[in-house]
Amino acid sequence: MMLLIQNIHVFNPEYQGVKDVLITGNTIHKIADSLPVTAAYEMKVIDGTGKFLIPGLIDSHVHILGGGGEGGPKTRTPEITLTDITTGGVTTVCGLLGTDGTTRTMTNLVAKAKGLQDEGISTFIYTGSYQVPVRTLTGSIMDDIILLDSVIGTGEIAISDHRSSSPANEELMRIVSDTRVGGILSAKAGVVNIHVGDGRDMLNPLRYVLDHSEVRPENMCPTHINRNSQLLYDGIEYANTYNGYIDFTTSMDPTIPDSNDISASHAMKVALDHGVDETHITFSSDGQGSLPLFKDGKFIGLGVGKVTSLFDEVRNCVLNENIPLSTALMPVTSNLATLLKLTGKGRIQEGYDSDLVIINEDLSINTVICKGKIMIEHGKVIVKGTFEK
């Protein structure tokens, strides 16, 4: 079926004006001021009057197998479902392992990614987990990236965290170098997703890598930079000095008692105010990952990350931080598509994938389209995962 979206405000993420957008299959076929409705083909027409069309969101950090276990086996979070993703306007996810690289394995991660792909969303993965030496499928970071279509990089590798393997700077440099070469040889991103904890080293290991090797800043994406103000300002200094990327976690919750978290939306505002390149800021949800609470190194509680928080923080950028919608969309669309080399993603352009989200004037999600298929319509779930009721 062809889809024709008429008379809608198009954000690419830059504002393009009011347009008609024609979708054929999984491709954006035509964008114009006005397109005719034809009876020659089966066509569904969507009236976009008063609404906004944005690229489908990219979530670069999702624990699709679930995560956690910091409070024992009963605290392992469950696998993600299709609608956990699509109801948040997300059409592309990057899955990864986390703290637990023992009971959550690379073979399971590959299978889960294939399942989500079959259910209708674009899915990529990272090889590895918190631990160093890195857990891989083939025994080699480079081989995993080159030989497995879905693998685009390595992660999440933990630094400055009491749960990490405390990798030496030289070990981290080798991981990033091998990931970069794997990316070059496979025409993939070759990005290392780096979990940054609240340890005193903060981003110094990344500075060491850039100062002592030939790798590029775009081969590293440090995340959770909004976990406290000290790390946020260290991230800002890092981004400005090295022209590096910094990633803010949208599941961070500043409302938790005794929390040092900063919302991703406010962190973006602070970063922009301090001169960080707007194209080098990304958001990710940490979806389905555990959000453990520790006091004096002891586990005291647990939350679960939500993919839906990604769009919530985009919305908060606009409503709470007075960031223009076109700028607020960049960390979850064009910036990530560029960093992760996701061809055909992150923009509304002819020939690009038909991953689109229609949002209402109040910035609530109306319709979600993945690869040309309507998954959410008028806020109602149309397509569910295989085992969802």
C-alpha positions as CSV (number, residue, x, y, z in Angstrom):
1,M,0.0,0.0,0.0
2,M,1.1,3.5,-0.8
3,L,0.8,6.2,1.9
4,L,0.2,9.8,1.2
5,I,0.6,12.3,4.1
6,Q,-0.9,15.6,3.1
7,N,-0.5,19.2,4.3
8,I,1.9,18.5,7.2
9,H,4.7,20.5,8.8
10,V,7.9,18.6,7.9
11,F,11.0,18.6,10.1
12,N,14.1,17.1,8.5
13,P,14.9,17.7,11.4
14,E,15.3,21.3,10.0
15,Y,11.9,22.8,9.3
16,Q,10.9,22.4,5.6
17,G,7.5,24.0,5.6
18,V,4.1,22.4,4.9
19,K,4.5,19.5,2.4
20,D,2.9,16.3,1.1
21,V,5.0,13.2,1.5
22,L,4.4,10.0,-0.6
23,I,5.6,6.7,0.7
24,T,6.0,3.6,-1.5
25,G,7.0,0.4,0.3
26,N,9.7,1.2,2.8
27,T,11.0,4.3,1.0
28,I,10.1,8.0,1.0
29,H,9.3,8.4,-2.7
30,K,8.3,12.0,-3.1
31,I,8.1,15.2,-1.1
32,A,6.4,18.2,-2.7
33,D,4.2,21.2,-1.9
34,S,1.2,19.2,-3.3
35,L,0.8,15.6,-4.5
36,P,-2.2,14.2,-6.2
37,V,-4.3,11.3,-4.9
38,T,-4.5,8.6,-7.6
39,A,-7.0,5.8,-7.9
40,A,-4.6,3.8,-10.0
41,Y,-2.9,2.3,-6.9
42,E,-4.1,1.3,-3.5
43,M,-3.4,4.4,-1.4
44,K,-4.0,5.4,2.1
45,V,-4.3,9.1,2.6
46,I,-3.4,10.7,6.0
47,D,-4.5,14.3,6.7
48,G,-1.6,16.0,8.4
49,T,-3.2,19.4,8.9
50,G,-2.0,21.0,12.0
51,K,0.5,18.2,12.7
52,F,4.2,17.7,12.5
53,L,6.1,15.0,10.6
54,I,9.5,14.1,12.1
55,P,12.0,11.3,11.3
56,G,11.6,8.1,13.2
57,L,13.7,8.3,16.4
58,I,16.9,6.4,16.7
59,D,17.8,4.9,20.1
60,S,21.5,4.0,20.3
61,H,21.5,2.3,23.7
62,V,18.8,-0.3,24.5
63,H,19.2,-3.4,26.5
64,I,16.9,-5.4,24.3
65,L,17.6,-8.6,26.3
66,G,16.9,-6.8,29.5
67,G,19.7,-6.0,32.0
68,G,20.5,-5.7,35.6
69,G,21.1,-8.2,38.3
70,E,22.9,-5.8,40.6
71,G,20.5,-6.9,43.3
72,G,20.7,-10.6,42.4
73,P,19.0,-12.8,39.8
74,K,15.5,-11.6,40.8
75,T,16.4,-8.1,39.7
76,R,17.3,-9.1,36.1
77,T,15.0,-6.9,34.0
78,P,12.9,-8.6,31.3
79,E,13.4,-8.5,27.5
80,I,12.0,-5.6,25.7
81,T,8.8,-5.9,23.6
82,L,8.0,-4.3,20.2
83,T,5.5,-1.8,21.6
84,D,7.9,-0.8,24.4
85,I,9.8,0.7,21.5
86,T,7.3,1.9,19.0
87,T,5.0,3.7,21.5
88,G,7.9,6.1,22.1
89,G,8.2,6.9,18.4
90,V,11.4,4.9,18.0
91,T,11.9,3.1,14.7
92,T,15.6,2.1,15.0
93,V,17.3,0.6,18.0
94,C,20.9,-0.4,18.8
95,G,21.0,-3.3,21.3
96,L,23.8,-4.1,23.7
97,L,24.7,-6.0,26.8
98,G,25.5,-4.3,30.0
99,T,26.8,-5.3,33.5
100,D,25.8,-8.9,33.0
101,G,27.8,-10.4,30.2
102,T,27.5,-13.9,31.6
103,T,23.8,-14.8,31.7
104,R,23.1,-12.3,28.8
105,T,25.1,-13.5,25.9
106,M,26.1,-12.3,22.4
107,T,24.2,-15.3,20.8
108,N,21.0,-14.2,22.6
109,L,21.6,-10.6,21.6
110,V,21.9,-11.5,17.9
111,A,18.8,-13.6,18.1
112,K,16.7,-10.9,19.8
113,A,17.9,-8.3,17.3
114,K,16.8,-10.6,14.4
115,G,13.4,-11.0,16.1
116,L,12.8,-7.3,16.5
117,Q,13.9,-6.8,12.9
118,D,11.3,-9.4,11.8
119,E,8.6,-7.7,13.9
120,G,9.1,-4.5,11.9
121,I,11.8,-2.2,13.3
122,S,15.4,-1.6,12.2
123,T,17.8,-3.2,14.7
124,F,21.6,-3.1,15.1
125,I,23.8,-4.3,17.9
126,Y,27.2,-3.8,19.6
127,T,29.6,-6.6,20.4
128,G,30.9,-6.8,24.0
129,S,29.7,-5.8,27.4
130,Y,31.0,-4.0,30.5
131,Q,33.9,-6.4,31.0
132,V,37.4,-6.3,29.6
133,P,38.6,-8.6,28.0
134,V,35.6,-8.0,25.8
135,R,33.0,-10.7,25.3
136,T,32.5,-11.3,21.6
137,L,30.8,-13.9,19.4
138,T,33.7,-14.9,17.1
139,G,36.5,-14.2,19.6
140,S,37.5,-10.9,17.9
141,I,36.0,-7.5,18.0
142,M,37.1,-6.9,14.4
143,D,35.7,-10.2,13.1
144,D,32.3,-9.6,14.8
145,I,32.0,-6.2,13.1
146,I,33.2,-7.3,9.7
147,L,31.3,-10.7,9.6
148,L,28.0,-9.9,11.4
149,D,25.7,-7.6,9.4
150,S,24.0,-6.3,12.5
151,V,27.1,-5.4,14.5
152,I,28.1,-1.7,14.1
153,G,30.6,-1.3,17.0
154,T,31.5,-2.3,20.5
155,G,29.9,-1.6,23.8
156,E,28.9,-0.8,26.4
157,I,32.5,-0.7,27.8
158,A,32.4,0.6,31.4
159,I,34.9,3.1,32.7
160,S,35.1,5.2,35.9
161,D,32.6,2.8,37.6
162,H,32.8,0.4,40.5
163,R,31.1,-2.3,38.3
164,S,33.7,-2.0,35.5
165,S,36.8,-4.1,35.0
166,S,38.8,-1.0,35.5
167,P,40.5,-1.3,32.1
168,A,43.9,0.2,31.7
169,N,44.1,3.1,29.3
170,E,46.1,1.0,26.9
171,E,43.4,-1.7,27.0
172,L,40.7,0.8,26.1
173,M,42.9,2.2,23.3
174,R,43.2,-1.3,21.8
175,I,39.4,-1.8,22.0
176,V,38.8,1.5,20.2
177,S,41.5,0.9,17.6
178,D,40.2,-2.6,16.8
179,T,36.7,-1.3,16.6
180,R,37.7,1.6,14.3
181,V,39.5,-0.8,11.9
182,G,36.6,-3.2,11.9
183,G,34.4,-0.3,10.9
184,I,36.7,0.8,8.2
185,L,36.9,-2.7,6.6
186,S,33.1,-3.2,6.8
187,A,32.0,0.4,5.9
188,K,30.3,0.6,9.3
189,A,30.5,3.2,12.1
190,G,33.2,1.4,14.2
191,V,31.9,3.2,17.3
192,V,32.6,2.2,20.9
193,N,29.7,2.9,23.3
194,I,31.3,3.8,26.6
195,H,29.5,3.7,29.9
196,V,30.8,6.4,32.2
197,G,30.2,5.9,35.9
198,D,30.6,8.4,38.7
199,G,34.2,7.5,39.4
200,R,36.9,10.2,39.8
201,D,38.5,9.5,36.4
202,M,35.4,10.7,34.5
203,L,36.4,11.1,30.9
204,N,40.2,11.0,31.4
205,P,40.6,7.5,29.8
206,L,39.1,8.9,26.6
207,R,41.4,11.9,26.6
208,Y,44.3,9.4,27.0
209,V,43.2,7.4,23.9
210,L,42.9,10.5,21.8
211,D,46.2,11.9,23.0
212,H,48.1,8.7,22.5
213,S,46.7,7.1,19.3
214,E,45.4,7.9,15.8
215,V,41.8,7.1,16.5
216,R,39.1,9.8,15.9
217,P,36.7,11.3,18.5
218,E,33.8,9.9,16.5
219,N,35.0,6.4,17.3
220,M,33.9,6.9,20.9
221,C,30.5,7.8,22.3
222,P,30.6,8.3,26.1
223,T,27.1,8.0,27.6
224,H,25.4,8.8,30.9
225,I,27.2,12.2,30.9
226,N,24.2,13.7,32.7
227,R,24.5,11.5,35.8
228,N,25.9,14.4,37.9
229,S,26.9,18.0,37.3
230,Q,30.6,17.3,37.7
231,L,30.6,14.7,34.9
232,L,28.4,17.0,32.8
233,Y,30.9,19.8,32.9
234,D,33.8,17.4,32.3
235,G,31.8,16.2,29.2
236,I,31.4,19.7,28.0
237,E,35.1,20.4,28.3
238,Y,35.9,17.1,26.5
239,A,33.4,17.9,23.7
240,N,34.8,21.4,23.2
241,T,38.4,20.4,23.4
242,Y,38.4,17.3,21.2
243,N,35.3,18.0,19.1
244,G,34.0,14.8,20.6
245,Y,30.5,13.4,21.0
246,I,28.6,13.3,24.3
247,D,25.5,11.3,25.0
248,F,22.8,12.1,27.6
249,T,20.6,9.3,29.1
250,T,16.9,10.1,29.0
251,S,16.0,7.6,31.7
252,M,18.0,9.5,34.3
253,D,15.5,10.8,36.9
254,P,16.4,13.9,38.8
255,T,13.2,13.5,41.0
256,I,14.5,10.5,42.8
257,P,15.4,11.4,46.4
258,D,19.2,12.1,46.8
259,S,19.6,11.8,43.1
260,N,22.4,13.7,41.3
261,D,20.9,13.1,37.9
262,I,20.3,15.9,35.5
263,S,17.6,15.5,32.9
264,A,18.8,15.0,29.3
265,S,16.8,18.1,28.2
266,H,18.4,20.4,30.7
267,A,21.9,18.9,30.1
268,M,21.4,19.7,26.4
269,K,20.5,23.3,27.3
270,V,23.6,23.6,29.5
271,A,25.8,22.0,26.8
272,L,24.5,24.3,24.1
273,D,25.0,27.4,26.3
274,H,28.6,26.4,26.8
275,G,29.3,26.1,23.2
276,V,29.1,22.4,22.5
277,D,28.5,21.7,18.8
278,E,24.8,20.9,18.4
279,T,25.6,18.1,15.9
280,H,27.8,16.3,18.5
281,I,25.1,15.9,21.2
282,T,23.1,12.6,21.3
283,F,20.4,11.1,23.5
284,S,19.8,7.5,24.3
285,S,17.3,5.9,26.6
286,D,19.2,3.0,28.4
287,G,15.9,1.3,27.7
288,Q,15.1,-1.9,29.6
289,G,18.4,-1.6,31.4
290,S,18.4,-1.6,35.2
291,L,18.8,1.8,37.0
292,P,20.4,0.6,40.2
293,L,20.7,2.9,43.3
294,F,23.8,2.5,45.4
295,K,24.8,4.1,48.7
296,D,28.3,3.8,49.9
297,G,28.8,1.1,47.2
298,K,25.8,-0.9,48.4
299,F,22.8,-1.7,46.3
300,I,19.6,-0.1,47.8
301,G,17.1,-0.2,44.9
302,L,16.3,-0.5,41.2
303,G,14.4,1.2,38.4
304,V,14.1,0.2,34.8
305,G,15.0,2.4,31.8
306,K,12.2,3.2,29.3
307,V,12.6,3.7,25.6
308,T,9.6,6.1,25.8
309,S,11.7,8.5,27.8
310,L,13.6,9.4,24.6
311,F,10.7,11.3,23.1
312,D,9.7,12.6,26.5
313,E,13.0,14.4,26.8
314,V,12.8,15.8,23.2
315,R,9.4,17.2,24.2
316,N,10.9,18.6,27.4
317,C,13.7,20.3,25.4
318,V,11.0,22.3,23.6
319,L,8.5,22.9,26.5
320,N,10.9,23.3,29.4
321,E,14.2,24.5,27.9
322,N,12.9,26.6,25.0
323,I,15.0,24.7,22.5
324,P,13.6,24.8,19.0
325,L,12.0,21.5,17.9
326,S,14.4,21.3,14.9
327,T,17.4,21.4,17.3
328,A,15.7,19.2,19.9
329,L,15.2,16.4,17.3
330,M,18.9,16.3,16.2
331,P,20.2,14.2,19.1
332,V,17.8,11.4,18.3
333,T,17.7,11.6,14.5
334,S,20.4,13.2,12.2
335,N,23.2,13.3,14.8
336,L,22.9,9.6,15.5
337,A,22.4,8.6,11.9
338,T,25.7,10.4,11.1
339,L,27.6,9.0,14.1
340,L,26.5,5.4,13.6
341,K,26.6,5.6,9.7
342,L,22.9,4.5,9.5
343,T,22.3,5.1,5.8
344,G,18.8,6.2,5.0
345,K,18.0,7.0,8.6
346,G,17.5,10.2,10.6
347,R,16.1,12.5,7.9
348,I,13.0,13.0,5.8
349,Q,14.4,12.9,2.3
350,E,13.4,11.3,-1.0
351,G,15.0,7.9,-1.2
352,Y,15.4,7.6,2.6
353,D,13.7,4.9,4.7
354,S,10.1,5.5,5.5
355,D,10.6,5.7,9.2
356,L,8.4,8.5,10.3
357,V,6.5,9.9,13.3
358,I,3.5,12.2,13.2
359,I,3.1,14.3,16.3
360,N,0.2,16.5,17.4
361,E,0.4,20.2,18.0
362,D,0.9,19.5,21.7
363,L,3.9,17.4,20.8
364,S,2.2,14.1,21.7
365,I,2.7,11.1,19.4
366,N,-0.1,10.5,16.9
367,T,1.2,8.0,14.4
368,V,4.4,5.9,14.0
369,I,5.5,4.4,10.7
370,C,8.3,1.8,10.5
371,K,9.6,0.9,7.0
372,G,6.3,2.1,5.5
373,K,4.1,0.2,7.9
374,I,1.8,1.9,10.4
375,M,2.6,0.6,13.9
376,I,0.8,3.3,15.9
377,E,-2.2,5.2,14.6
378,H,-4.0,8.1,16.4
379,G,-2.2,7.0,19.5
380,K,-3.5,3.4,19.3
381,V,-1.2,0.4,18.9
382,I,-1.9,-1.3,15.5
383,V,1.0,-3.8,15.4
384,K,2.1,-5.8,18.5
385,G,5.0,-8.0,19.1
386,T,4.7,-11.8,18.6
387,F,3.9,-12.6,22.2
388,E,2.2,-9.4,23.2
389,K,-1.4,-9.6,24.1
